């Protein structure tokens, strides 16, 4: 396994309901976890350090989860070693992560200590100007995502008249009984993640995470966004009630709504597939949700629903372009910080950390 094939997720999403960060759920101070929290600005080497940490762990045969940045999926935001109860995370804005038990559970590492602050001060006007332009691009992307989500919600509302809810609920009950027979058991927990993200490179779904973590994969084909979340929510709740660990991945436009589940103890996975979420592998089974809709009523609203979905997709494409513009500006911003970095000092500090972060 390498960086390209290791299980990968996002841990944050800029949703219409506001910025959603699952970074605090990356580790549990009450379960002997240790976390290295990286502080420092752009171009300070945080992502490079985490890539080195991940490569080191993979070379030693450790299980690794990679957390990517949805604003720039070339960069890492975190590395998790679930078997060692160790992680390393970018704790800077917008997904600020603060120590909850400083020193005992968390270690703060600041690559910014290796900057030439005088050099940065001399370029303060350029740095501030770029920061404002980046913020404006992200604001524009946020408005576009909100508009797209509203159109998608309207499409779901129109299609809801065709949904046979009783049939869907009966199916969910049968499915949960088949997968999770027996009584309620303690110990279940739900770990939040995002399998998909809206990025400068477009909509990204880490399909390889499913094949890396599961031997049995069920895809739920649903172009309406109505039935699949109901099925996934029922499976999530039932699995947790039966003592299972569930990795629950939210929709980046609706973080409270699941679009994928992974059950590590069973090596099973369930995931929505639609016009945005495409997978290169052949699943063990595909559930087609058309059966839960009245065909006559569906036909009556189908053209309007498709138009709303098309309009939403166009807005998301505009959001992607705004994010790409923000990344290009961020690359220019990073150049100032990279020029001001003492890499000899930074490499010494980073290598010292890499020697101890998994064992101290």
Helices and strands as residue ranges (DSSP letters): E 7-10, E 12-15, E 18-21, G 23-26, G 29-31, E 34-39, H 46-59, E 65-69, E 72-81, E 86-90, E 106-110, G 111-114, H 117-122, H 124-159, G 160-162, H 165-179, E 189-193, E 196-199, E 202-205, H 207-213, E 216-221, H 227-241, E 245-251, E 254-263, E 268-273, E 285-288, G 289-292, H 295-339, H 343-356
